[in-house]
Amino acid sequence: MTRFNWTCESTDGAARAGMLHTAHGPVATPTFMPVGTVGTVKAMTMDAVRSTGAGIVLGNTYHLMLRPGAERVRQLGGLHKFMDWSGPILTDSGGFQVMSLGALRKLDQDGVTFKSHIDGSAHRLTPESSTDIQHALDATITMCFDECPALPAAPDVIAKSMRLSMRWAARSREAFVQREGYGQFGIVQGGTESDLRAESVKALTDIGFEGYAIGGLAVGEGQELMFATLDTTVPLMPQTAPRYLMGVGTPDDLLGSVMRGVDMFDCVMPTRAGRTARAYTERGTLNLRNARHANDARPISPHCDCLACSRHSRAYLHHLFRANEILGPMLLTWHNIAYYQRLMRQIREAIVEGRLTALATHLRAEWAAEDWTEDEMPQPVIPPVA
């Protein structure tokens, strides 16, 4: 069996290229995890997800415990078999989703009682039960159960919440069943307060985890403040463990966070954008509903070999969205995940070759540029049908 660990292969400034070794296979970092909240990356087959080069996906404890239920998933062979994904799976603990329920949940020192957003049925999550559910799902990476306070909030409110999360982290760790190739991540909290973030890092490293996540960012504070928080937090985190920034983000968010030493990311942006006709490209985002695409025979991007780009035009995708055909969201989600994975490979390669700063300058200039002209837009090579 493979021991769960992360190894650093190259650095460029604070950025790191490494390899995460797990029971379900290795993952090259930096990495972006497509979000498969309820056991599916929305609008994609897992074959499609695999074709983009994704090495790890994310599931969610809250949603999966409500339906189909963790015990049912366990009886059916675990989440890997259930959703047809043999690679690593990271499961969010459900803390963020439960805290987002507002009046439907009640917090106490032991855990959270809440009503299902589906049918109003009563449930309870504690650090122990969240960890047990993730074990039943056979998550490769288990996340600690934490509290996520609504921001903005006063420093004393953030401090109280963070310290509760640290007590829950210790209980989550106690409940975690150690297995070869499996790991558990602690979650650094503390809002944008540098002293609270430092206190949180110390509490988690004193407990000891296989990896460390940064939670409570990308919740409306803006990129500048998020980056400033990373600048003071990431250097305090263990050098020999993977670092995961939860719920982030745009391509520029990913680039800037990697440059500050982050290794792992997840976000619903590329899949949600795909369902709403927005395409991520090397030249920024396109809205395929716009009338200017109605007669455009070009692909979304000349640099992409996904099915949307290699076999279909912007005009066809525009038509699909105008006609409310489900194939539109399917193709565009595929494209967006392929773009995110290609971006992460570009960044990793630049770290290895020591040219990340130059790549960052180029990427940001391209994101700010206009759409490709006809002269700049050669037709991509169309791969043969399998």
C-alpha positions in Angstrom: 0.0 0.0 0.0 1.0 3.6 -0.6 1.7 5.8 2.4 -0.3 9.1 2.3 2.2 11.9 1.9 3.1 14.9 -0.3 6.6 15.4 -1.8 8.0 18.6 -3.2 9.6 18.3 -6.6 10.4 21.9 -7.5 9.9 25.4 -6.2 9.8 28.9 -7.8 9.6 31.5 -5.2 6.9 30.4 -2.8 5.2 28.3 -5.5 5.6 24.5 -5.2 5.3 21.7 -7.7 4.8 18.3 -6.0 3.2 15.0 -5.9 0.4 13.8 -3.5 0.6 10.1 -2.9 -2.6 8.3 -1.9 -4.3 4.9 -1.7 -6.2 5.8 -4.8 -3.2 7.0 -6.9 -0.9 10.0 -7.2 -1.9 13.5 -7.9 0.4 16.1 -9.4 0.2 19.5 -7.6 -0.8 22.3 -8.0 -4.1 20.7 -8.7 -7.7 21.8 -9.2 -10.4 19.5 -8.0 -13.7 19.5 -9.9 -16.6 19.7 -7.5 -18.8 16.5 -7.5 -21.0 17.6 -4.6 -23.6 14.8 -4.7 -21.4 12.1 -6.4 -21.4 13.7 -9.8 -19.6 16.6 -11.4 -22.7 18.3 -12.8 -23.4 17.8 -16.5 -20.4 15.5 -16.9 -19.7 11.8 -17.1 -16.7 10.6 -15.2 -15.1 9.6 -18.5 -15.4 13.2 -19.5 -13.8 14.4 -16.2 -11.0 11.9 -16.7 -10.4 13.2 -20.3 -9.6 16.7 -18.9 -6.7 15.4 -16.9 -8.3 15.9 -13.5 -6.6 13.7 -10.9 -8.9 14.2 -7.9 -12.5 15.2 -7.3 -14.5 16.5 -4.4 -17.7 15.2 -2.7 -19.7 16.6 0.1 -20.7 15.0 3.4 -23.8 17.1 4.0 -25.4 16.4 0.6 -24.4 12.7 0.5 -25.7 12.0 4.0 -29.1 13.4 3.1 -29.3 11.4 -0.2 -28.6 8.7 -1.0 -27.1 8.2 2.6 -23.6 7.3 3.6 -24.6 3.8 4.7 -26.2 3.1 1.3 -23.1 4.3 -0.4 -20.9 2.1 1.8 -23.1 -1.0 1.1 -22.8 -0.3 -2.6 -19.0 -0.4 -2.5 -18.1 3.1 -1.5 -18.1 6.5 -3.3 -15.4 5.5 -5.7 -17.4 2.6 -7.1 -20.7 4.4 -6.7 -19.7 7.4 -8.9 -17.2 5.5 -11.2 -14.1 7.4 -10.0 -11.1 5.2 -9.1 -8.9 8.2 -8.3 -8.6 10.1 -5.0 -11.8 11.8 -3.6 -11.7 14.6 -1.0 -14.9 15.0 0.9 -15.9 18.4 2.4 -17.1 17.9 6.0 -20.4 19.5 5.5 -19.6 22.4 7.9 -19.9 25.2 5.4 -23.2 23.8 4.0 -24.7 23.4 7.5 -23.6 26.9 8.6 -25.2 28.3 5.4 -28.7 27.0 6.5 -29.3 30.0 8.7 -32.5 29.6 10.7 -32.6 25.9 9.7 -29.7 25.1 12.0 -28.8 25.4 15.7 -25.2 25.5 16.9 -23.9 24.3 20.2 -20.5 23.3 21.6 -21.0 19.7 20.6 -22.2 20.1 17.0 -25.0 21.4 14.9 -28.7 20.3 14.7 -30.3 21.2 11.4 -33.3 20.7 9.1 -32.7 19.2 5.6 -33.1 21.7 2.8 -34.7 18.9 0.9 -37.6 17.8 3.1 -37.2 19.5 6.4 -36.2 16.4 8.3 -34.1 16.8 11.4 -30.4 15.8 11.4 -27.3 16.4 13.5 -23.6 16.6 12.7 -20.8 16.6 15.1 -17.0 16.3 14.5 -17.3 12.6 15.2 -20.3 11.9 13.0 -19.0 13.9 10.1 -15.7 12.0 10.3 -17.6 8.7 10.5 -19.8 9.6 7.5 -16.7 10.4 5.4 -15.2 7.0 6.5 -18.3 5.2 5.3 -18.1 7.0 2.0 -14.4 5.8 1.8 -13.1 9.3 1.2 -9.4 9.4 0.4 -9.1 12.7 2.2 -11.3 13.5 5.1 -11.9 17.1 6.2 -12.3 18.2 9.8 -15.8 19.5 10.8 -15.6 23.2 11.4 -17.8 26.2 11.9 -17.8 28.9 9.2 -19.1 32.2 10.5 -20.8 34.6 8.2 -18.5 37.5 7.3 -18.0 40.3 7.9 -17.9 39.8 11.6 -16.3 41.4 14.7 -12.8 40.0 15.6 -14.2 38.6 18.9 -16.9 36.7 17.0 -14.3 35.3 14.6 -12.0 34.3 17.4 -14.8 32.5 19.3 -15.7 30.6 16.1 -12.1 29.7 15.3 -11.4 28.3 18.7 -14.6 26.2 18.6 -13.4 24.9 15.2 -10.0 24.0 16.8 -11.7 22.0 19.5 -13.7 20.3 16.9 -10.6 19.6 14.9 -9.1 17.7 17.8 -12.3 15.7 18.1 -12.3 15.0 14.4 -8.7 13.8 14.6 -9.6 11.5 17.5 -12.4 10.0 15.4 -10.4 9.5 12.2 -9.5 5.9 11.4 -5.9 5.8 10.3 -5.4 3.7 7.1 -2.6 3.3 4.7 -2.9 5.9 1.9 -5.7 7.9 3.5 -5.4 11.3 5.1 -7.2 13.9 7.1 -6.8 17.7 6.7 -7.2 20.3 9.4 -8.8 23.6 8.4 -7.2 27.0 9.3 -9.8 29.6 10.3 -9.6 33.1 11.6 -11.2 35.4 9.0 -8.8 38.0 7.7 -7.2 38.5 11.2 -3.5 37.5 10.9 -3.2 36.9 14.6 -6.2 34.5 14.7 -4.9 32.7 11.6 -1.6 32.2 13.3 -3.2 30.9 16.4 -5.3 28.5 14.3 -2.3 27.2 12.4 -0.5 26.5 15.6 -3.5 24.7 17.1 -3.8 22.4 14.1 -0.1 21.6 13.7 0.0 20.8 17.5 -2.8 18.2 16.7 -1.0 17.0 13.6 -2.7 16.2 10.2 -1.7 14.8 6.9 -2.6 18.1 5.2 -3.8 21.6 6.0 -6.6 23.6 4.4 -7.4 27.3 4.5 -11.1 27.9 5.0 -13.2 31.0 5.4 -11.9 32.9 2.4 -13.5 33.7 -1.0 -16.6 34.7 0.9 -16.8 38.3 -0.3 -13.7 39.8 1.1 -12.2 40.5 -2.3 -9.0 39.2 -4.0 -6.7 41.8 -2.5 -7.6 40.9 1.1 -7.7 37.2 0.4 -4.1 37.4 -1.0 -3.0 39.5 2.0 -4.4 36.8 4.3 -2.5 34.1 2.4 0.7 36.2 2.6 0.6 36.1 6.4 -0.9 32.6 6.8 0.7 30.2 4.3 4.3 30.8 5.5 3.3 29.5 8.9 1.9 26.3 7.5 4.0 23.1 7.5 6.4 22.9 4.6 6.1 19.1 4.2 2.3 18.9 3.9 -0.1 19.8 1.2 -1.9 23.1 1.4 -5.5 23.4 0.2 -7.4 26.7 -0.3 -11.1 25.9 -0.1 -13.6 27.2 -2.5 -11.3 29.2 -4.8 -11.7 30.4 -7.5 -11.2 32.3 -10.7 -8.1 31.6 -12.9 -6.3 34.6 -11.5 -7.2 33.6 -8.0 -5.6 30.2 -8.6 -2.5 31.7 -10.1 -2.0 34.2 -7.3 -2.6 31.6 -4.7 -0.1 29.1 -6.2 2.4 31.9 -6.2 1.8 32.2 -2.5 2.4 28.5 -1.8 -1.0 26.9 -2.2 -1.1 23.4 -3.7 -4.8 22.4 -4.0 -8.1 24.1 -5.0 -11.7 23.4 -5.6 -14.5 25.7 -6.8 -17.9 25.5 -8.4 -17.1 28.4 -10.8 -16.2 26.4 -13.9 -19.1 24.0 -13.7 -21.6 26.7 -12.7 -20.4 28.9 -15.5 -20.8 26.0 -18.0 -24.4 25.7 -17.1 -25.0 29.4 -17.6 -23.3 29.8 -21.0 -20.0 31.3 -19.8 -16.8 29.9 -21.2 -13.4 30.4 -19.6 -10.6 30.9 -22.1 -7.1 32.2 -22.5 -8.6 35.5 -23.5 -11.0 35.8 -20.5 -14.6 34.7 -20.4 -17.2 34.5 -23.2 -21.0 34.5 -22.9 -22.2 32.1 -25.5 -25.7 33.5 -25.3 -24.6 36.8 -26.8 -26.0 37.3 -30.3 -22.5 38.0 -31.7 -21.8 34.2 -31.5 -24.8 33.2 -33.6 -22.9 33.0 -36.9 -19.4 32.4 -35.5 -18.0 29.2 -37.0 -14.9 29.3 -34.8 -14.3 27.1 -31.7 -14.4 28.7 -28.3 -10.6 28.4 -28.1 -7.9 27.5 -30.6 -5.9 26.0 -27.8 -8.4 23.5 -26.5 -9.0 19.9 -27.6 -12.1 19.3 -25.5 -15.2 18.0 -27.4 -16.8 21.5 -27.4 -13.9 23.0 -29.1 -12.7 20.2 -31.3 -16.0 19.3 -32.9 -18.4 22.2 -32.4 -18.5 25.9 -33.2 -19.5 28.9 -31.1 -22.6 29.2 -33.3 -23.7 25.7 -32.4 -23.2 26.2 -28.7 -25.0 29.5 -28.9 -27.9 27.7 -30.6 -27.9 25.0 -27.9 -28.3 27.5 -25.1 -30.9 29.6 -26.9 -32.9 26.4 -27.5 -32.4 25.3 -23.8 -30.9 22.0 -24.9 -29.1 20.1 -22.2 -26.1 19.4 -24.5 -25.1 23.1 -24.2 -24.3 22.9 -20.5 -22.7 19.5 -20.9 -20.3 20.7 -23.6 -19.5 24.0 -22.0 -18.9 22.4 -18.5 -16.5 20.0 -20.2 -14.7 22.9 -21.8 -14.4 24.9 -18.6 -13.0 21.9 -16.6 -10.6 21.2 -19.4 -9.4 24.8 -19.3 -8.9 24.8 -15.6 -6.9 21.5 -15.8 -4.8 22.9 -18.7 -4.1 26.1 -16.7 -2.9 24.0 -13.7 -0.6 22.0 -15.9 0.8 25.2 -17.4 1.5 26.6 -13.9 3.1 23.4 -12.7 5.4 23.2 -15.8 6.4 26.8 -15.2 7.3 26.1 -11.6 9.5 23.2 -12.6 11.2 25.3 -15.2 11.6 28.3 -13.0 9.6 30.8 -15.1 6.4 31.2 -13.1 6.7 35.0 -12.9 7.0 35.3 -16.7 4.0 33.0 -17.2 1.9 35.0 -14.7 2.7 38.2 -16.7 1.7 36.5 -19.9 -1.5 35.0 -18.6 -2.7 38.2 -17.0 -2.0 40.1 -20.2 -3.9 37.5 -22.2 -6.9 37.5 -19.8 -7.1 41.2 -20.2 -6.9 41.1 -24.1 -9.7 41.2 -26.6 -11.1 38.0 -28.1 -9.0 36.3 -30.9 -9.3 37.8 -34.4 -9.8 35.5 -37.4 -6.1 35.6 -38.2 -5.2 34.5 -34.7 -7.7 31.7 -34.6 -6.6 28.6 -36.6 -9.0 25.7 -36.4 -7.8 23.1 -33.9 -6.9 19.6 -35.0 -9.9 17.4 -34.7 -9.1 14.1 -33.0 -10.5 10.9 -34.4 -13.7 9.4 -33.0 -12.8 6.7 -30.5 
